[in-house]
Amino acid sequence: MPADLPGMPESQEVLEENQDLYEHHRITADKGQGLLRIDKFLMTRIENATRNKIQQAARAGNILVNDRPVKPNYRVKPMDVISIVLSHPSRETEIIAENIPVPILYEDADLLVVDKPAGMVVHPAYGNYTGTLVNALAYHLQEVSPDKASDRTPFLVHRLDKDTSGVLLVAKNDLAQAKLAAQFYHHTIERHYLALAWGDFEEDNGTITGNIGRSPKDRKVFTVFPDDSQGRHAVTHYTVIERFGYVTLLDCRLETGRTHQIRVHFKHIRHPLFGDETYGGNVILKGTTFSKYRQFVNNCFEMLPRQALHARFIAFSNPSTGKWMEFASEPPNDILTVIEKWRKYKTA
């Protein structure tokens, strides 16, 4: 496993991604630290961390002491530098299993790869306690193993926005979640999105870098901050697939996984995603003022009443076998229809 990222301070730091559900802690033991098992030591230093969760992190190779993996029975010594990547599934509410069909692209003993439809919330939260992907997967897992129904709950390792469709990776146990969380943290998981953005891009390829955090003006939305003192580091790479003059079809590759990352980054470079109401893409931003054109764009908005964003591809190392696995999701009809309308409009 790679060592910690360079530049980390010699003190405790917590890094949390809302899309990639893990946290990273870096702790330096005191000079007077007595010998103590590392699982017990970390329980006293990390709020709400259970011994089982810490031991699973160790089994997954996610606990490093002085840049080397250790077992749960390692005894902490003075001035040890401890790094742990800890998965933390959301459990704010009781998960109620619901019989909701969800396309499953792959399943084994440790994980599920699902094709999330647009309009479905991933996890129960305030205002959305039922009808979520996790409710649906809880029912599926209980159907698969009814004798272990109480233990069969899905463990998220990343998320998709409600109105973003596409491929999503879900763990089926603590250990698999911990191993997948490490892959997200070290950016070894590969993710590609299909996006339709306003405007024409000068270059065929580009990278957007900018810290993302909640907007101080509106806590419901996120923004890019001008310096590194606020927000979380975020990087999005993009490649132009097809140009339609007023809008552009893009492949976006995530290096990090912040909440609303693609949507916020493209808003930041003045190319909001087509149809994105939250970030200003649901109005005509490019093109003529002719009524025929306005009607054409409004028709596209009606056909695609959400942001034009689809998680098209994910690749990762299987947490049990180490085998490299790749999965793709075809864009749904609403996105395909609007792309085809723009293609025809360009050539008309």
C-alpha angles and dihedrals in degrees: 000000000000118000121251118295113271120261097036112149121245092248139069114296128172120207116188129181118198092206097040105047106219140095131215124214127188115190132176114208117233122257090248096047112141121217108282134160108263094232090056091043093053093047088062093047103042118062116236093359112144123214090240092054091049092048091050089052089053092049089051091053092248098128116080127182113195087347095306127107115248137191124244091259094058110125115229115235130199114288094008111157107223125194123184132178105204125189114218117189115204110252101164091129138029111268110235114199111233130186098239118146114237124176110246115202096185140358136182136155093288110033151018129215110202135184103228116208120225114263095037119117112223101217135019113261140143108323094010110064096142138032094044130136091251091054089051095047092047088059092046093051092048090051090051093050110017091166089063098036095134091055097044107094126134121249115213120219097175139357144223125216116258094255096039114096130203150063120357130180119220129181122222099204142024097259095050089048091052093050093047091047088058090054091052091048093051092043094237093129111090119218130179129186132193112225136176110208134184118257137018119287121228094215131042091226134030147157126225116204123180139127113259127208142141114299112253087217097051120016091199093069135050132230143189114253120218095232140025095258093087136041128009128298110263133179128186124182121199139188126194112241100176136353123220098176098242096039134025132215112224143185109220123197118198118219091175130020112226122160111279088355100156093040093049096043094052091046087053093056090046096254103108117187114266111264095008103145094183095056102034102265096119095082131067105273101163134031142043130326094231113129092232091058092045090052091049093053093045089052088054090051090053092050091047108033093176141051113301095242129127130175098228105171143019131179129183146147114271106248093225106034102025089228115149109243130192130193132181133194124205114231113257122251096261092062095039092050094051092046090053091048091054091046091054093043091055093053097039 
